Amino acid sequence: MKRGCEVRVCLDTNVLLRFALKDVPAEFTRAKAVLESPDVTCLVADVAWVELAYALQHHYGLERAAVVDVLESLMSIDSVRTVGSVVAAACALFLGHPQLSFTDCYLAAYAGQVARAPLYPFDQKLARQHATAQPVPG
């Protein structure tokens, strides 16, 4: 169970990147101090997860499974708060639909879980790949 904390902060995508990749030692140390502080709740916006997935895959060359491992690992940190069910559903779609971007998977998960409405893409690939997506009428 996640612990209650006294201070709330919102994390930028780059803080998550530095923590996950450990590629800039000074920034990793600072990110670790925040993420592992017993007195801090780290809020991560949905857009940060999407941006993180994109950066890991397209800028750092991680395979889909490795991207999902990083996201799930970060979401499991006690101090991290997010709309985890949507991100987790997007991770599952991302692994199951290699033709789709993480962004498309997140939008499909959001449409199904939060909006409970169809997703209208112009992207036919997305419309064919997920039950919540339907071609824009007309």
Residue pairs with C-beta under 8 A, 6 or more apart in sequence:
2 78
2 79
2 81
3 38
3 78
3 79
5 38
5 39
5 40
5 41
5 79
6 39
6 40
7 37
7 39
7 40
7 41
8 40
8 41
8 43
9 34
9 40
9 41
9 42
9 43
10 42
10 43
10 44
10 45
11 34
11 35
11 42
11 43
11 44
11 48
12 48
13 48
13 51
13 52
13 55
14 27
15 27
15 31
15 34
15 35
16 31
16 44
16 48
16 52
16 74
17 52
17 55
17 56
18 24
18 27
18 28
18 30
18 31
19 28
19 31
19 32
19 35
19 74
20 52
20 56
20 70
20 73
20 74
21 28
21 60
22 28
34 40
34 42
34 79
35 42
35 77
35 79
35 80
36 77
36 79
37 79
40 79
41 79
41 81
42 77
42 79
42 80
42 81
43 81
43 82
44 74
44 80
44 81
44 82
45 82
46 82
46 83
46 86
46 87
46 106
46 110
49 71
49 82
49 87
49 90
49 106
50 102
50 103
50 106
52 70
52 71
52 74
53 67
53 71
53 94
53 102
53 103
53 106
54 101
54 102
54 103
56 62
56 66
56 67
56 70
57 63
57 64
57 67
57 102
62 70
64 94
64 95
64 98
65 95
67 94
67 102
68 91
68 94
68 95
71 87
71 91
72 88
72 91
74 80
75 82
75 84
75 87
75 88
83 114
85 113
86 106
86 109
86 110
86 113
86 114
87 106
87 109
89 109
89 112
89 113
90 102
90 105
90 106
90 108
90 109
90 110
91 105
93 100
93 105
93 108
93 109
93 130
94 100
94 102
94 105
97 105
97 129
97 130
99 125
99 129
100 108
100 125
100 126
100 129
100 130
104 121
104 123
104 126
104 129
105 130
107 119
107 121
107 126
108 119
108 126
108 129
108 130
108 132
108 133
110 119
111 117
111 118
111 119
111 132
111 133
112 131
112 132
118 132
118 133
118 134
119 126
119 130
119 132
119 133
119 134
120 133
120 134
120 135
120 136
120 137
121 127
121 133
121 135
121 136
122 135
122 136
124 135
126 133
127 133
127 134
127 135
